[in-house]
Amino acid sequence: MKRPLLFALAVIPSLLAAQTVLYSDDFESYTVATMIAQNNPTNWNTWSNAPGGTEDAPISDAQAQSGSKSIGIVANAAGGGPTDLLLKLGNKTTGSYVLTFAAYIPTGKGGYFNLQHQENVAPAQFAIEVILPASGDVQVNSTGTVETIGTYPHDTWFPVILAFDLDNTAAMLTVGSNTPYAWASNTSTNTATLVNQIGAIDFFAYGGGTDMGEMYVDDVSYIAVTPSGIATAQRDAVSISPNPTRDRATVTLSSPLTAQAVIELVDMTGAVVDARATVNGNSVLLDLGKVQAGVYFVRVADGAQQFTGRLVKQ
């Protein structure tokens, strides 16, 4: 059974109604021990462009979130490898996309993946690295410095969500129940500014350098999303400014708001964010001082007056 919107229905706000499934897989249609990139070279490859070889990942029945199968990213040495699997993202340079998958890491093991700017990884262009050592920490590197942004659970499945708004050079990562981590989608792990493009996810069998890597991946979903109503509702707004912003933003509408107006700030994981909104006639002042950096959607509903628009908090 395929579940193309496994997490998408939970993580995309209702205002993101228009969506196109680019790829989804629960791996149930493949034979155990066969290789995923060899089975499906359209969506998968390996680092050295060798599907079916040692870098490819086998279909496994050791763990599964749905059904009985997943793919196993299992190392045979603490230094990593040989599995080095690429999920192709299509070299996207514009638009908004959400990639979700479920991950499982046994106690005493670690996991790892990175985002490449190009599908062709020769030469490599790292956008972000995510290291999941056996300690249970979630470590990221998007700037040349490794940061710990939370923890993950062992011996149970947890969601991983990557959301991209390439038109605003913005990206967001959520691992498990941790607070989303935001970074610029044109950055590099060696501090260079690179192309604003998403090329591939690299699942490398690695546990952080000391721990053995053993991570299972299931229920992959990759979708393109379009904020519904933005094009048509834009006529009801004069502006959101400043945008991007650090502290405050003002939404100016074409008509004064009534006492029944509903104003929401929604993040790309689907959660309504706590932000103080002050209405003054036809404008809404949003206090973003306590809101984390990232990409959000402002939604104003007041009878016939409707508005939805992107807002970038720096």
N, C-alpha and C positions, 0 to 999 in steps of 0.2 A: 504494500500500500504506500503510495507516495503522499507526502504531506507538504506541499510546496509552500504553505504559509504557516509552518509550524510555530515559529516565533513571530513572524511578521504581523500576524493579527494582534499580537500582544504588544509589540514594540512600536508600531506605526500608529500615530494618533488618527482619530476618525477623520480629521481634516485631510489626511493623505489618502484619499479614496482611490485615485487613479494609480494603478500599479501594474507593472508588467513583469511576470516571472521570467527571468533569463535562464535560470537553472535551478533545479531542485532534485534531491536524491536522498533516499533512505537506505540505499544499497541492498535492498531485498531482492532485486532482480538478478544479482550476480552470484556466481558460484564461489563458495568459500575457498580461499587460498589462491584464487586467480587475482590478477593485478588490476587496480582501478584504472590507471592511465592506459594500460593495454586494452582494457575493456572499453574505455570511453576516451579516446584521444581528442575528441572535440572539446571537452571541458577540462581535461587533465593532461599534464605532462610531467616530466622530471627535470631536475636542475640541468642535467647534461643532455636533455632531449633523447632519453633512452627508455621509453615505455617498455615494460616487461622485464627490465633489468633489475639490479639490486637496489636502485634508487626508488623504484616503484613501490607502492604500498599494497599489501594484500587485503582482500576482503576477509574479515575475521568474524567468528562467532563467539569470541571470548567475552565480549561485552556488546550490548546494544541498548539504545534508549527506546526505539520503536522496533517492532519485529524481532529479528534474531541476529542481525548482522550490522557491522560497522566497518570502518577501515582502521587498521592498526599502524600507528607510527611508533615503531619499536626500535630502540638502539641496541647495538651489540657491543658498544664501548662507551665509556663516560664522555669521551671527546665528541661523540655524536656519530650519526650515520648507521647503516648506509642509506636508510630511507630519506629521500629528499624530494618531496612531492609538490608539484605546483597545481593550484586551482586557478584556471585562467579567468580573468575578470574583464578582458576585452579592450584593454588600453583606453578606458573611458577618460575623457577630458572635460566634459560638460554634463550637467544634470545631477540628480540625487539618486543614491543607491544604498541599499541595506543588504549586508551579508550576515547571515546568522548560521551558527552550527552549534551542536552540543558536543561537549568534551568530557572525557572520563579519564582520570589519572589514579592508578592504584597507590595505596600508601607506600611510601619509600621510593616512589618514582617521581619523575618530573616531566614537563612538556615544554613545547616551544613552537612558535610560528612567527613569521615576519611578513610584511607587506612590501612587494616590489613595485616600483613605478612602471616597469615594463614587463610585458609577457616574456619577451626575449631577455633572459637574465645574463647575457654576455654582452657588456659587462653588467654586474649587479648594481642596482640602484635601490638601496634600502630606504623605505619610508618610515617604518617603525618596526621594532623587534618587541616581542612579548615573550618573556621568560617565566616559566612556571616551575621553580625548583621544588624539591621534595619537602622543603620547609613549609610549603603552603602559601608563600608570598606570591603576589602578582607584580612582576617587575616589567617596566617598559623603558625603551630607549627610542626617543624620537628627535633628540637634540644633541646626541653625543654623550649624554649623561644618563646612567641607569637610575630610574626612580622606582620606589615601591609604592604602589597605589592601592593596595588592599590584599586580601587573601582569597584563596579558593579552597573548596572542599575536596578531600580524597574519597575514593570509593563510592562516588555518586556522580550522576550527570549534572553538569551545570552549563548554562547558556553563555555563548560568546556572541556579541553583536558588534559589528563594525558599520557605522553609518557615515556616508560621504555626501557633502554638498559642494561639489566641485565648482559651481558658479560663484561660491563665496570662499573658495580655498579653505574649506573646513572639513574636519574629520572628527569622529568620536568613537571611542572604544568602551564597551561595557563587558566585564568579565564577572559572571555570577551575579551577586547582589551588590557589587561595589558601585560607588559613584562613578558616572561616566567620566572618562579621561578624554579631553579635547586637545587636538593639535592641528597645525596647518597642513593641508594635504599636499603641499609642494616642498615639504622639508625633508631632511635626510638625517640618518643616524650619525653621519660624520659632520654635521652642522652645515653642510652646503645647502643652497637652495636649488632644487631640481624641478623638473617638469611637473606641473599640476595634473597628475595622471595616476590612475590605479590600473596596474597591470596584472598582478598575480599574488595569491597568498602562497607562501612557501611553508609547508609542514615538514620541518626537519626533525629527525629523531634525535632529540637532545634534551637533557635535563638540567642544564645550567653549567656543566663543566665538571662537576663532582658527582652529581647524581645520575643514575641511568635514566634515559628517556623512555617512557612508555605511556603513550596517549592514544586514546581511541576517539574517533570523530564520527558523528552520526547526524542525520537529518540536516543536511546542508540546504540552505535556501539563499538565492541571490536574486534580488528584485530591483527594478528601477521604479522609483516613486515620483509622483507629481503632486504637489499640493493642490488639492481641488479647490476651485473657487478663487484662486489667486488672480487668474487672468480676468475673470468676470467681476470679482469683487473689488478689484483695484480701483474701479471708478468711484467707490465710496470713500476713498482715502486720498488725502493730499500728499501725505508723506509719513514715513517713520524716520525720525532723525534724533541724534546722529545714528548712523548705522554703517559700519560697526560702532559699538559703544562700549564704555567701561563701567559707567555708573548708572546713567539714566537714559531713557529714550521717550520721545513723545510721538504718539500716534495722532495725527490730525485728520479728522473725518470731514466729510462734506456737510453733515448736519449735526446739530446738538444731540447728545445721547439722553435717553430717558432713564428713569430710576430702575427700569427693568433690564437694562443692558447687562449682558454677560460678557466678561472680559477674562480671557485665559491666556497664560503663557505655557506652552507645551514643548517639552524637549523631544529629541528624536528617538527616545526610548519609549515614548507614549505616555510619560508621566506629566501631570499638571504640576508646574513648578510654583512654589510659594513666592510670589513677588507682589509687592504693594502697588495697587493701581489707584490713581486719583483722577477722577473725572472733573473736567472743567469745561462745560459747554460742549464743543465739538472736538475736544482734545482729551487724550488719556496720557497721563504721566506715569511711566513705569519706573519704579525704584529697583534697580538691578544690583545694588551694592552687595547683597548676600548671595547672588546667583553665580554659579560657577561658569567659567568660560565655556563657550560652545555655541551650537546653532540651535535656535529656537523658532517657534511659530507663534505669532500673536494672533489670537482669534477674538474678534468682537462681533457679537450678535445682538442686534437691537431691532426687532421687528423686520422691516424690509431692508434695513441697513445692515449689511454683512461685510466683514472684512477679514481676510486671512493673509498674513505676510510674514516673510522670513525676517529674523532679527539675529544678528551675530553679536555675542557678548565676548569681548576680549579680556 
